[in-house]
Amino acid sequence: MKKAFVNKKYCVACGCCLTTCKMGAITIPRGVYAVIDDVKCIGCGMCAKKCPASAITIKETATDE
């Protein structure tokens, strides 16, 4: 299963990922950096493609089987 991860050091809280995510899995609390909701994220990668700071990566995660 794939999920998006935010590197807080690079995130500039521009909101590009927020408006791109069709699942509503991204928030920017207090305008500091983007936060991904692991439950809502489907790992599609659209947020990573849209991020101008390259702060979001898509990684394979372990499954609970």
URRA-V677681 format. One record per residue. PSI is psi as a letter, one per 30 degrees, with the letter a starting at -180 (999 if undefined). Layout:
BEGIN
psi->PSI
psi->PSI
END
This chain:
BEGIN
psi->k
psi->k
psi->l
psi->k
psi->k
psi->k
psi->j
psi->f
psi->e
psi->f
psi->k
psi->g
psi->h
psi->f
psi->f
psi->e
psi->e
psi->e
psi->f
psi->e
psi->j
psi->f
psi->f
psi->h
psi->f
psi->k
psi->l
psi->i
psi->k
psi->g
psi->g
psi->e
psi->l
psi->k
psi->k
psi->k
psi->j
psi->f
psi->e
psi->f
psi->k
psi->g
psi->g
psi->f
psi->f
psi->e
psi->e
psi->e
psi->e
psi->f
psi->j
psi->f
psi->g
psi->h
psi->f
psi->k
psi->l
psi->k
psi->l
psi->k
psi->l
psi->k
psi->l
psi->i
psi->999
END
